[in-house]
Amino acid sequence: MKQTTGLTREESQNLADRVLRHASASGLAPDGPPILGPYGSLVVTLTYLRRNSAQVDRAERYGVSQSTISRAVSSLTA
């Protein structure tokens, strides 16, 4: 996990929890792809941003479509 996101699993889980709490308190609901869920969307987004990799590469790695990766990244970076 640290190699791909720069965070330990515990740190990434804590970040996901904080993002979801903030979104809920703000009346915003990250509407990332259900197949990835909130935590998976965060991991995909962090990996995408850290490695500056193509979305299609992330899609292959996680077994989803490129458009799923695009929706995950957009839901957390918009």
Contacts in CASP RR format, 6 or more apart in sequence:
PFRMAT RR
TARGET T0000
AUTHOR 0000-0000-0000
METHOD contacts of the structure
MODEL  1
MKQTTGLTREESQNLADRVLRHASASGLAPDGPPILGPYGSLVVTLTYLR
RNSAQVDRAERYGVSQSTISRAVSSLTA
1 7 0 8 1.000
1 8 0 8 1.000
1 9 0 8 1.000
1 12 0 8 1.000
1 43 0 8 1.000
2 8 0 8 1.000
4 43 0 8 1.000
4 46 0 8 1.000
4 47 0 8 1.000
4 50 0 8 1.000
4 51 0 8 1.000
5 12 0 8 1.000
5 43 0 8 1.000
5 46 0 8 1.000
5 47 0 8 1.000
5 50 0 8 1.000
6 46 0 8 1.000
6 50 0 8 1.000
7 15 0 8 1.000
7 46 0 8 1.000
12 39 0 8 1.000
12 42 0 8 1.000
12 43 0 8 1.000
12 46 0 8 1.000
13 39 0 8 1.000
15 42 0 8 1.000
16 38 0 8 1.000
16 39 0 8 1.000
16 40 0 8 1.000
16 42 0 8 1.000
19 30 0 8 1.000
19 38 0 8 1.000
19 42 0 8 1.000
19 76 0 8 1.000
20 30 0 8 1.000
20 38 0 8 1.000
23 29 0 8 1.000
23 30 0 8 1.000
30 38 0 8 1.000
30 41 0 8 1.000
30 75 0 8 1.000
30 76 0 8 1.000
31 75 0 8 1.000
32 38 0 8 1.000
32 41 0 8 1.000
32 71 0 8 1.000
32 72 0 8 1.000
32 75 0 8 1.000
32 76 0 8 1.000
33 41 0 8 1.000
33 64 0 8 1.000
33 68 0 8 1.000
33 71 0 8 1.000
33 72 0 8 1.000
33 75 0 8 1.000
35 64 0 8 1.000
35 68 0 8 1.000
36 44 0 8 1.000
36 62 0 8 1.000
36 64 0 8 1.000
36 68 0 8 1.000
36 72 0 8 1.000
40 62 0 8 1.000
40 72 0 8 1.000
41 72 0 8 1.000
41 75 0 8 1.000
41 76 0 8 1.000
42 76 0 8 1.000
44 58 0 8 1.000
44 62 0 8 1.000
44 69 0 8 1.000
44 72 0 8 1.000
44 73 0 8 1.000
45 72 0 8 1.000
45 73 0 8 1.000
45 76 0 8 1.000
45 77 0 8 1.000
47 53 0 8 1.000
47 58 0 8 1.000
47 61 0 8 1.000
48 55 0 8 1.000
48 58 0 8 1.000
48 69 0 8 1.000
48 73 0 8 1.000
49 73 0 8 1.000
49 77 0 8 1.000
55 66 0 8 1.000
55 69 0 8 1.000
55 70 0 8 1.000
55 73 0 8 1.000
56 66 0 8 1.000
56 69 0 8 1.000
58 69 0 8 1.000
59 65 0 8 1.000
59 66 0 8 1.000
59 68 0 8 1.000
59 69 0 8 1.000
62 69 0 8 1.000
END
